[in-house]
Amino acid sequence: MAKGANQKKKLFCILELLERESDELHPVSTERIIASLAANDINAERKSIYDDIQVLQELGYDVISCGRKGYYLGAREFELAELKLLVDAVQSSKFLSEKKSHELIKKLERFCSRYAAGKLQRQVHVIDRVKTMNESILYLVDTIHEAIGENRMISFRYMKWDGTKKLVPRREGKRYLVSPYLLMWEEENYYLVAYDEEAGGRRYYRVDKMAEIKIEDGARTHGEEFSESAALLSKKTFGMYDGKEERVRLSFQEPLLGVVLDRFGTDVILLEKGEEQYEAAVDVQISQQFFGWVCGVSGVKIIGPEHVAEQYIEHLRTQCKKYE
C-alpha cells in the first residue's frame, strides 16, 4: 500500500472516529472507517484496519470488536454517569454565566459519543436561575489559586449592586489587599476566604464580585489562622459572615435530627435526652446569620452558653421592634 502524506495521521483519525461515532449500540464498520480515512486523504485496506485496531488495543484503548458490525470504544476517560454529574453541576452553578455553562458542556460532550452527547443536553434545567454576568470568573479563580500556590498576597476591587442594577466599586474604587487562603463553595456561590490587612481579620469575598485581581509581591500573612479545612470552616459559618467562634448547645426534638446533622455534620456531639428530645454541641461562628438560622428552623433552642442565648433573645427583640 502506497503511503500518502497523511498516513501518519491514520491511527489518530481512527481513534477520533471511534470516540465520536461509536458506542455499544452504534459500532463503526470497517467500511465506514475506510471511507472516513479516504475523506482525510488517507489510503487504507481492510487488512490494515485490523492491524490498526490491534495497535490501538495494545496502546491501552478499549476497542471492542462486534464481528461484521465493526468496532466501538468501550471504557472511556469518563463514564456517561460521571459526565451527567459534571453537566448537572455546570448547569446549576449560579457563578457560571449561561454562555460559559454552554461552552463547558460542549467541551464535556467530547468525552462521549455523539449519541450519548444528546443525553447530556437533557439533564438539569434550573428554573429562574440568576446566573452571574461575570464572564471572567474562571480566570479569577485561576489567579487566586496561583497566588495561593506562590504564597503571595493579592489586591482587587470589590463590587456591589447599585440602584440602577449595575455593579459599582465599593469604597470608591479603593483596592483591597488580602492574603488568600481558601476558596469555598457555599450557598451556590464561590467565596474567597482571606486575611484582610486593613480590617485586621478573616474576611469572605464573593469571587464573582471581585474585579481586576492582581498578584502582589508581598508574602501572605497570618497563615496560622487558616489551619482549618474549607469543609470544617463551612460547618461553622453562616451566610459567609465571620464571628467569634463558640461551642453552642442546641436542644431539639427527633424530627429535626436530620436538619441539624445535615447542617453541622455527623461528627457533632449528640446526646439523647429521652422522649424524642436531643441535644447537640456544635462549633459555630456567632453572627446575625446564625441567629437567623435558629429562628428559621422552628423547634431549635439555644440552651448554652447563657450569654449566646441572651444575644439571641436580644436579636429577636431587635427584629420585633422593626414592626412596632
Summary of the structure (lengths in Angstrom):
residues: 324
radius of gyration: 28.1
end to end distance: 92.8
largest distance: 92.8
contacts: 870
relative contact order: 0.07
helix: 43%
strand: 27%
